[in-house]
């Protein structure tokens, strides 16, 4: 998701998205370890999405 789309969500939804992304990252890491991951760029994208979500949560918490 893009940052503008994420900013429209409330904090609870953002936390759910972060948890889902973390779970997906864990599964992708397992797939990479087993050499079954077809797109290694997915790891970087997932990490950046998690960071983006956490940043927006921090911004909303400071308001």
C-alpha positions in Angstrom: 0.0 0.0 0.0 1.0 3.6 -0.5 1.6 6.0 2.3 -1.4 8.0 1.4 -3.7 5.0 1.6 -2.2 4.0 4.9 -2.7 7.4 6.4 -6.4 7.0 5.9 -6.5 4.0 8.3 -6.9 4.2 12.0 -4.2 3.0 14.4 -5.8 -0.3 15.1 -6.0 -1.2 11.4 -2.4 -0.1 11.0 -1.3 -2.4 13.8 -3.2 -5.3 12.1 -1.5 -4.5 8.8 1.9 -4.4 10.5 1.3 -7.8 12.1 0.2 -9.3 8.8 3.2 -7.9 7.1 5.5 -9.3 9.8 3.9 -12.7 9.4 4.4 -12.5 5.6 8.0 -11.5 6.1 8.6 -14.4 8.4 7.2 -16.8 5.8 9.2 -15.2 3.0 12.4 -15.6 5.1 11.6 -19.3 5.6 11.0 -19.7 1.9 14.3 -18.0 1.1 16.1 -20.3 3.6 14.6 -23.3 1.7 15.5 -21.7 -1.6 11.9 -21.6 -2.6 11.5 -17.8 -2.8 11.0 -16.8 -6.4 11.4 -13.1 -5.9 14.1 -12.1 -3.4 13.1 -8.4 -3.8 10.0 -9.3 -1.8 12.0 -9.2 1.4 13.1 -5.7 0.9 9.6 -4.5 -0.1 8.1 -6.2 3.0 10.6 -4.6 5.4 10.0 -1.2 3.9 6.2 -1.6 4.1 6.5 -2.5 7.8 8.7 0.5 8.4 6.3 2.7 6.5 3.4 1.4 8.6 5.2 1.9 11.9 6.2 5.4 10.9 2.6 6.4 10.3 1.5 4.8 13.6 4.1 7.0 15.3 2.9 10.1 13.5 -0.7 9.4 14.5 0.3 8.7 18.1 2.1 12.1 18.3 -1.0 14.1 17.3 
